[in-house]
Amino acid sequence: MTLATLRDVLTPCLTDGTAVAGLVVLGWEDAVAYVRAAEAAGQPVILQAGPGCRAHTPLPVLGAMFRTLAEGAAVPVVAHLDHGESLEVCRQAIDCGFTSVMYDGSALPLAQNIALTAEIAAVAHAAGVSIEAELGYVGYHGGAASHGTDPAEVAGFATETGIDALAVSVGNSHLMTTPGAEVDMPRLAAIQLAAPTLPLVLHGGSGLSPALRRQLARDTTVCKFNIGTELRMAFGAALRQTLAENPQRFDRIQILRETIAPVTEAARTVIANLAGR
C-alpha cells in the first residue's frame, strides 16, 4: 500500500528541486490515468477531489476509489480533498479515508481564516491527516479576480494554524486554458522568506507554462502545482476523437476506456516536468 499524506510527499521537495502534481479528478478514468502516469514517471501523485467532483460523486465513493488506486500503486498516492468549504466537509473526508484536506478560508477575514484553519488542522492532525490552507485569494480566469497573498501575513498564519502546506496567490488563476499567467516573483520570494520551511502550493497550474513550473519547482519552495484544466482538455479531445472515429459505439465503458491512454500520457508529461525529467 502506498497511500501517503501531503506532508510525506511535499517535505522532500523543499530540498530536492522537485514538485508534486495535484491532479484534479472528475471520475474513474482520469484517476486511473493519473496513477498510471505517476508510475510511468516514477513520482508520487496527489489525487484531488474538488467541489465539482464532490457534487457529482459522493465523498465515500471518492475516498474508497482513491484508496483502492493507492493500494495497488507502485508510487506514493495522496488522497486529497481540494477546496473544503467547512469543518464538516473536511471531517467527512477524513472519515472517508482521505489523507489530506485543504480548507479554503481565503474569502474570509484574516482572523476568521486563521481561527477556522487552526481548528481544522487540529482535527486533521489528530487523525494523522495533512492540511493545506489558502492565504490571499486565487481567482478564476474570466471570473472572480485574484487578491495577492500578503507576505506580511504569512509567518503568523503558518505559526497560528500549524498547516502543512500553503496555497498562495502570486499571479496564478484557476481555469486558464492557455499558459499565459505571469508569477509575481518578488511577492513569491517574500512569502518564501517569511516561511522558508513551509511547502507552497500554486493553484491554477494549467495557466503556468511547463518551463515556468519547472523553474519554480527547482528554485523555490513551491512544492505542489494543482493541474486540472489542461488535463480536462486532454480528456475532452480524446473523447471527441473516439466518438468521431466510432459513431456507432454506445457502450460507455468502451467509449471512456479510450480516454485513459491519452490522459495518462498528458499527465505523465506534467509529472515528469515537475521532477526535472
C-alpha positions as CSV (number, residue, x, y, z in Angstrom):
1,M,0.0,0.0,0.0
2,T,1.4,3.4,-1.0
3,L,-1.2,5.7,0.5
4,A,0.6,8.8,1.7
5,T,-0.1,12.2,3.3
6,L,0.6,15.5,1.8
7,R,3.4,16.1,4.2
8,D,5.0,12.8,3.2
9,V,5.3,13.8,-0.4
10,L,6.0,17.5,-0.2
11,T,8.7,17.6,2.5
12,P,11.4,16.2,0.2
13,C,10.5,18.8,-2.4
14,L,11.8,21.6,-0.1
15,T,15.4,20.4,-0.8
16,D,15.5,18.3,-3.9
17,G,14.3,20.8,-6.6
18,T,11.2,18.9,-7.5
19,A,7.4,19.4,-7.0
20,V,4.4,17.1,-6.9
21,A,1.4,17.4,-9.2
22,G,-2.0,17.8,-7.6
23,L,-4.3,16.4,-10.3
24,V,-8.0,17.2,-10.3
25,V,-10.1,14.1,-10.6
26,L,-13.5,14.0,-12.1
27,G,-14.1,10.3,-12.5
28,W,-12.6,6.8,-12.5
29,E,-10.9,7.1,-15.9
30,D,-8.8,10.1,-15.2
31,A,-8.0,8.9,-11.7
32,V,-6.6,5.6,-13.2
33,A,-4.7,7.6,-15.8
34,Y,-3.1,9.8,-13.2
35,V,-1.8,6.9,-11.1
36,R,-0.5,5.1,-14.2
37,A,1.2,8.4,-15.2
38,A,2.8,8.7,-11.8
39,E,4.0,5.1,-12.0
40,A,5.5,5.7,-15.5
41,A,7.3,8.8,-14.2
42,G,8.4,7.1,-11.0
43,Q,7.0,10.0,-8.9
44,P,4.3,10.5,-6.3
45,V,0.9,12.0,-7.2
46,I,-1.9,13.8,-5.4
47,L,-5.4,12.8,-6.4
48,Q,-7.7,15.7,-5.8
49,A,-11.5,15.8,-5.2
50,G,-12.7,19.3,-5.7
51,P,-16.2,20.8,-5.2
52,G,-17.3,19.9,-8.8
53,C,-16.2,16.3,-8.4
54,R,-17.9,16.1,-5.0
55,A,-21.1,17.5,-6.4
56,H,-21.2,14.6,-8.9
57,T,-19.8,11.7,-6.8
58,P,-20.3,11.3,-3.0
59,L,-17.2,11.6,-0.8
60,P,-17.4,8.0,0.5
61,V,-17.2,6.7,-3.1
62,L,-14.3,9.0,-3.9
63,G,-12.4,8.0,-0.7
64,A,-12.8,4.3,-1.5
65,M,-11.7,4.9,-5.1
66,F,-8.6,6.9,-4.2
67,R,-7.6,4.4,-1.5
68,T,-8.2,1.4,-3.9
69,L,-5.9,3.0,-6.5
70,A,-3.3,3.8,-3.9
71,E,-3.2,0.3,-2.5
72,G,-2.3,-1.1,-5.9
73,A,0.1,1.7,-6.9
74,A,3.9,1.4,-7.1
75,V,4.3,5.1,-6.1
76,P,3.0,7.2,-3.2
77,V,-0.6,8.4,-3.8
78,V,-2.2,11.1,-1.7
79,A,-6.0,11.2,-1.3
80,H,-6.7,14.9,-1.1
81,L,-9.8,17.0,-0.5
82,D,-9.5,20.2,-2.6
83,H,-11.2,23.4,-1.5
84,G,-13.0,22.1,1.5
85,E,-15.7,24.6,2.5
86,S,-16.1,23.8,6.2
87,L,-15.0,21.7,9.2
88,E,-17.9,19.4,8.4
89,V,-16.7,18.7,4.9
90,C,-13.1,18.2,6.0
91,R,-14.2,15.9,8.8
92,Q,-16.3,13.8,6.4
93,A,-13.3,13.5,4.1
94,I,-11.1,12.3,6.9
95,D,-13.8,9.8,8.0
96,C,-13.9,8.6,4.3
97,G,-10.2,7.8,4.3
98,F,-8.7,10.9,2.7
99,T,-5.1,11.5,3.9
100,S,-5.0,15.2,3.2
101,V,-7.6,18.0,3.3
102,M,-7.5,21.6,2.0
103,Y,-9.6,24.1,4.0
104,D,-10.3,27.1,1.8
105,G,-10.9,30.1,4.1
106,S,-9.4,32.5,1.6
107,A,-12.5,34.6,1.2
108,L,-12.8,35.2,4.9
109,P,-11.3,38.0,7.0
110,L,-7.8,37.0,8.2
111,A,-8.6,36.4,11.8
112,Q,-11.5,34.1,10.9
113,N,-9.4,32.3,8.3
114,I,-6.8,31.7,10.9
115,A,-9.2,30.5,13.6
116,L,-11.1,28.1,11.4
117,T,-8.0,26.8,9.7
118,A,-6.4,26.1,13.1
119,E,-9.5,24.2,14.3
120,I,-9.5,22.0,11.2
121,A,-5.7,21.5,11.4
122,A,-6.1,20.2,14.9
123,V,-8.8,17.7,13.8
124,A,-6.8,16.6,10.8
125,H,-3.5,16.1,12.7
126,A,-5.3,14.2,15.4
127,A,-6.3,11.7,12.6
128,G,-2.8,11.6,11.1
129,V,-4.0,13.7,8.1
130,S,-2.2,16.6,6.5
131,I,-3.8,20.0,5.9
132,E,-3.4,22.7,3.2
133,A,-4.8,26.2,3.5
134,E,-5.0,29.3,1.4
135,L,-3.9,32.8,2.2
136,G,-4.8,35.6,-0.3
137,Y,-7.3,34.6,-2.9
138,V,-6.7,32.7,-6.2
139,G,-9.3,33.9,-8.6
140,Y,-10.8,32.4,-11.8
141,H,-10.0,33.2,-15.4
142,G,-12.9,35.2,-16.7
143,G,-14.4,35.3,-13.2
144,A,-13.6,36.5,-9.7
145,A,-10.4,38.4,-9.5
146,S,-7.4,37.3,-7.5
147,H,-6.2,39.0,-4.4
148,G,-2.4,38.6,-3.9
149,T,-1.1,36.9,-0.7
150,D,0.4,39.5,1.7
151,P,3.8,38.3,2.7
152,A,3.5,40.1,6.0
153,E,0.7,37.8,7.0
154,V,2.4,34.5,6.1
155,A,4.6,33.8,9.1
156,G,1.8,34.5,11.6
157,F,-0.7,32.5,9.6
158,A,1.6,29.5,9.4
159,T,2.5,29.6,13.1
160,E,-1.0,30.1,14.4
161,T,-2.6,27.4,12.2
162,G,0.1,24.7,12.1
163,I,-0.7,23.9,8.5
164,D,1.4,21.5,6.3
165,A,1.2,23.5,3.1
166,L,0.0,26.9,2.0
167,A,-1.7,27.9,-1.3
168,V,-0.7,31.4,-2.3
169,S,-1.9,33.9,-4.9
170,V,1.0,35.3,-6.9
171,G,-0.5,35.8,-10.3
172,N,-1.9,32.3,-10.8
173,S,-5.6,31.8,-11.7
174,H,-8.0,28.9,-11.9
175,L,-9.4,27.6,-15.2
176,M,-6.9,29.1,-17.6
177,T,-6.9,27.2,-20.9
178,T,-3.6,28.7,-22.1
179,P,-0.3,29.0,-20.1
180,G,-0.1,32.8,-20.1
181,A,0.0,33.6,-16.3
182,E,2.9,35.5,-15.0
183,V,4.1,34.9,-11.5
184,D,4.9,37.9,-9.2
185,M,8.4,36.7,-8.4
186,P,9.2,39.4,-5.8
187,R,5.9,38.6,-3.9
188,L,6.7,34.9,-4.0
189,A,10.3,35.5,-2.8
190,A,8.9,37.5,0.2
191,I,6.4,34.8,1.0
192,Q,9.2,32.2,0.9
193,L,11.4,34.3,3.2
194,A,8.6,34.6,5.7
195,A,8.1,30.8,6.0
196,P,11.1,29.1,4.5
197,T,10.2,25.5,5.6
198,L,6.6,25.6,4.6
199,P,5.7,24.0,1.3
200,L,3.9,26.4,-1.0
201,V,1.2,25.5,-3.4
202,L,0.1,27.1,-6.7
203,H,-3.5,26.5,-7.7
204,G,-4.3,27.2,-11.4
205,G,-1.2,25.4,-12.6
206,S,-2.6,25.0,-16.1
207,G,-2.1,28.7,-16.6
208,L,1.7,28.4,-16.0
209,S,4.0,27.2,-18.7
210,P,5.9,24.0,-18.2
211,A,9.1,25.9,-18.3
212,L,7.9,28.2,-15.5
213,R,6.6,25.3,-13.5
214,R,10.0,23.6,-13.7
215,Q,11.8,26.8,-12.8
216,L,9.7,27.3,-9.7
217,A,10.0,23.7,-8.6
218,R,13.7,23.9,-8.9
219,D,14.4,27.3,-7.5
220,T,11.6,28.0,-4.9
221,T,9.7,26.3,-2.1
222,V,6.6,25.8,-4.4
223,C,6.2,22.1,-3.9
224,K,2.8,21.4,-5.3
225,F,1.1,22.5,-8.5
226,N,-2.6,21.9,-9.0
227,I,-3.4,20.9,-12.6
228,G,-6.9,20.5,-13.8
229,T,-7.9,22.4,-16.9
230,E,-5.2,21.1,-19.3
231,L,-5.9,17.5,-18.4
232,R,-9.6,18.0,-18.8
233,M,-8.8,19.4,-22.2
234,A,-6.8,16.3,-23.0
235,F,-9.7,14.1,-21.8
236,G,-12.2,16.1,-23.9
237,A,-10.1,15.8,-27.0
238,A,-9.7,12.1,-26.6
239,L,-13.4,11.6,-26.0
240,R,-14.3,13.6,-29.1
241,Q,-11.9,11.7,-31.2
242,T,-13.1,8.3,-30.1
243,L,-16.7,9.3,-30.7
244,A,-15.9,10.6,-34.2
245,E,-14.0,7.5,-35.1
246,N,-16.6,5.1,-33.7
247,P,-20.0,6.8,-34.3
248,Q,-21.9,3.6,-33.8
249,R,-20.3,2.8,-30.4
250,F,-22.7,3.2,-27.5
251,D,-21.2,1.3,-24.6
252,R,-20.0,4.0,-22.2
253,I,-17.2,1.7,-20.8
254,Q,-15.8,1.2,-24.3
255,I,-16.0,4.9,-25.0
256,L,-14.5,6.1,-21.8
257,R,-11.7,3.5,-21.8
258,E,-10.3,5.1,-24.9
259,T,-9.6,8.3,-22.9
260,I,-7.2,6.6,-20.4
261,A,-4.1,6.3,-22.6
262,P,-4.1,9.9,-23.9
263,V,-4.8,11.3,-20.5
264,T,-2.1,9.1,-19.0
265,E,0.5,10.5,-21.4
266,A,-0.6,14.1,-20.8
267,A,-0.4,13.6,-17.0
268,R,3.0,11.8,-17.3
269,T,4.4,14.8,-19.1
270,V,3.2,17.1,-16.3
271,I,4.5,14.9,-13.5
272,A,7.9,14.3,-15.2
273,N,8.4,18.0,-15.9
274,L,8.0,18.9,-12.2
275,A,10.6,16.3,-11.3
276,G,13.0,17.6,-13.9
277,R,12.7,14.6,-16.2
